[in-house]
Amino acid sequence: MKNKESYIDSIHRWGSIWSVTALCVMLAVPLGISLYWNVWPNFTMLFKGLLSILALYWTTAIIEVITYTPMLGAGGTYLSFVSGNISNLKLPCGLAAMEAAGVRANSEEGEVLSTIAIASSAVTTTLVLAVGVLVFRPVLPVLTSPDSPFSTAFRQVLPALFGALGGSYLAKHWRISVFPLIVGVVILLFSGSMPVGTLLIFTVIASLGGAHVMFKLRGES
C-alpha cells in the first residue's frame, strides 16, 4: 500500500510540474513573438472574444478531466493533456492496451499500462509526424489536391479511424452499446456543434445507466 501511494504521489507531483511547464512553453511562443517584433494584441478585443467562449471551454475542460481520468488513470491523464489529441489517439491507445492485457483502468496494473501505452503513443506520433513532414512534404499537396484521385481517401481518414476503433468494441459489447449510441445521435441532432468532451460525458452516463439497468433486469430474470 505504501509503494502504491508513493507511486501515485510521484505521478501527481511530476504531472503537475510538466503540465505547468508545458503551459509556460506554449505561452512563451506568442509572448516571444510579441516581445521580438514589439507587436501586441488589442487586449480589450482579446478579452471580449474570450468572454464569449470562456464559459464553454472552462466547462469542457472540467468535464474532460472528470471523464478521462477514470478511463486513463492519473499518469495517462497527465500525459494525454500535455501531448494532446486525447479522444482521437491517446484514449483509444490506452483503452486498447488495457483491454489486450485484460486489466481494469482503476487497477494498479491498468494505471501503469495506460501510462506506458500513452507515452509510447506520444513518442511514436512525434516520430511519425517528423518523418512524414520531411518525406511527404514535396508530394503531399499533389496527393491532397481536389484533382487528385486520392483526395477522397484523405477526407475519410478520421471516419475510417473511428470506424475501425469503434467497430471492435461494438462487436464485442453490442448490447450495452446501443443505448449510448442512440443518446449520442439524439444529442447531435439537436446540438450538432457540441464539443466532443461534453458529448462524451453524456454518452458515458448513458452507457453506465444502460448497463446497470440491463444487469438488474438480467438478475431479476
N, C-alpha and C positions, 0 to 999 in steps of 0.2 A: 504493500500500500504506500509505503514511504517513497519507493522508487517511482511509482506511478505519479504521485503528487509532485515529485521533483521534476519529472519529465513534463508534466502539464505546466508547471510554473515556468520552466525554461522556455516552453513553446510560447506562452503569453508574453514573457519578457522580450525574447528576440523578435517575436511577431510584432509587438508594439514598436520596438526600435526600428525595424525595417519598414514598417508602414509609415512612420513619421519621416524616415529618411527618404523613402520613395516619393512622398508628398512634397518634401522640400526640393528634391531634384526636379520634379515636374514643374513646380512653381518657379524654379530657378531659370528655366528656359525662357519664358516670356519676360521675366524680370531682367535677365541678362541682355535680351534684345532691346528692351526699353532703355536700360542704362547705357548700352553701347551706342545706340542711334539717337538717344535722347528724344524718344517718341513715346508718349504716354497716352493711354486711352482716356476718353472723357468719362470720369468716374461717376458723374451724375447719370449719364445714359447707361453706363455699365450696371449700376445698381438698380436702375429702373427695369432693365432687361432681366436681371437676376431675380427680382421680386416676382416676376410673372411665372417663373419656373422653379423657384427655390422650394416652395412647399411640395411640389411634385417630386423633386429629386431627393429631398430630405426624407420624405415618406418612403420612396422606393429604396433608399439606402438602408433604412431601418428594417424594412420588410425583407430585403435580400439577406441581411445578416441573420435575422431570425429563421429564415427559410433554409439557407445554405448550410449554416453551422451544424445542425443535427445530421445532415446528409454527408458532409465532408470532414467533420471533426475540426478541432481548433487549428491544427497545423495546416491542413488543407485549405481552410478558410482564409487564413492569413496569406498563404502563397497565392491563392486564387485572386484575392482582392488586390494584391500588389502587381501580379502579372497580367490580370485582366482576362477578358473573353471567357467568363465563367460558364454561362449557360450553353455556349456553343462547343466548348472544348474541355475546360477543366472539370466541370461537373460530370459529363459522360465518362471521362477518363477515370476519375475517382470511383464512380459507381461501378464501372465495368471491372476495374481491378478488384474491388471488394467482392463483387459477385463471382468472379472467376476463382477467388480464393475461398469463397464460402464463409465470409466473415461479415459481421454487422458493423454499421458505421459508428455505433455508440460503444463498441468494444475497444479494448486496448490494441488488439491486432488491427482492427479496422482503422483506428486513428493513425497508426504508423504506416499502414499500407496505403491509405489515401494520401498521406503527405508525400510518400515516395513516388506514387503514381503522378500526382500533380506536379511535383518538382521535375520529374522526368519529362512530362508533357511540356513544361515551360522551356526546358533546355532544348528539347527536340524541336519545338516550334521556332525558337530563335535561330537554331542552326538551319532549319529548312527554309525559313524566310530569307536568311542571309544568302544561302546558296541560290535560292530561287530568284532573288533580286539580281544577283550577279550573272546568272546563266540565262534567265529568260527575259531580262530587260530588253535586249535587242529585238526579240521576236514577239514579245507579249502584245504590243499594240497591233500587230498583224493578226494574231490569233483572236483577240477580243474585239476587233473592229466589226461594225454591223455587217459588212460584206463577207466576213469570214465564215466558212462552213462550221466552225467550232463555236461561234458566238452563242448559239442557243444552248450548248452544253455548259458554257461558263455561267450563264444566267441561272442554271439549275443546280449549282454546286451545293448551296445551303439546303434546298429541299431534299436533294439526294442524301446529304449527310444526316439530316434529321430523320429521314425515312429509314435509312439503314440502322441508325441507333435505336429509334423508337420501335421499329418492326420486331426486333428480338424480344423486347420487353412485352410488347402487345401479344406476341405469340405465346409467351410463357405464362403471362398473367392476364389473359384477355378478359376474364370475368370481372376483375377489380379495375380494369382499365376503361370499361365502357362509360361508367358514370362520370369520372373526372373529365373524360374527353367531351362528353355532352355538355358538361358545365363550362368547359373552356370555349367550346364553339358558340354556346349561347351568349357568353360574356362578350366575345369578339364581335358577334352580330350587333350588339347594342353599343359596344365601345371598342371599335376596331383599332384605335390608337393607343390602347392601354399598354404600358411598358411590360416587358417580359417578367421582370421581377415581381410586379404587382399581380399579374395574371397567375404566376406560379404559385403564390400563396393560396389563392382561391382553389386551384386545382389540387394542391396538396391537401387542403382541408377536406375537399370533396372526396379525394381518394381515401383518406383516413376514415371519414364518416361512412362512406360506402362499404369499405372493408369491414368496419365494425358492425354495421347492420347485417351484412352477409354472414359474418361469424355468428352473430346472435341467432339469426334465422336458421343457420345450419345446426347450431347447438340445440335449438328447440325442436327441430325435426328429428 
